[in-house]
Amino acid sequence: MADHADFANDLTLKYMELGLATRRPANSDEATRFCVDCQGLIPWQRRFAVLGCMRCAQCQTKLELKGAGHAG
């Protein structure tokens, strides 16, 4: 039998799923077309695959190898 906490949790998950489903994709203006590290053009395939990315694949790999994790 469900209690008040279960009901509240289900309601919270429902609204969270609705919010995620209706969110707009990351902005793809000129600022995000170029890598913040090397200023090279980020290929459209990467921008499409990794919404909101700020670095080209090479610079992101270098950053992750340094141990900075997924910093954009």
C-alpha positions, 0 to 999 in steps of 0.5 A: 500500500502506497503512503504519502511519501510514495505519492509525493515521490511519484508526483515529483518524478512525473513533474521532473520528467515533464520538465526534462521532456520540454526543455530547450536544447543548449544554445548553439550560437556563435560562442559555442561553435568555437572551442574555448581552449584552442578557438578552433571550430567545433564540428557540427556533429560534436555540437549535435551529439554533445549539446552544450559542449564548449571544447573540441574533442581533442581539447576535451580529451586533453582536459580529461587526461589531466584529471579535470573530469567532464568540465564541458 
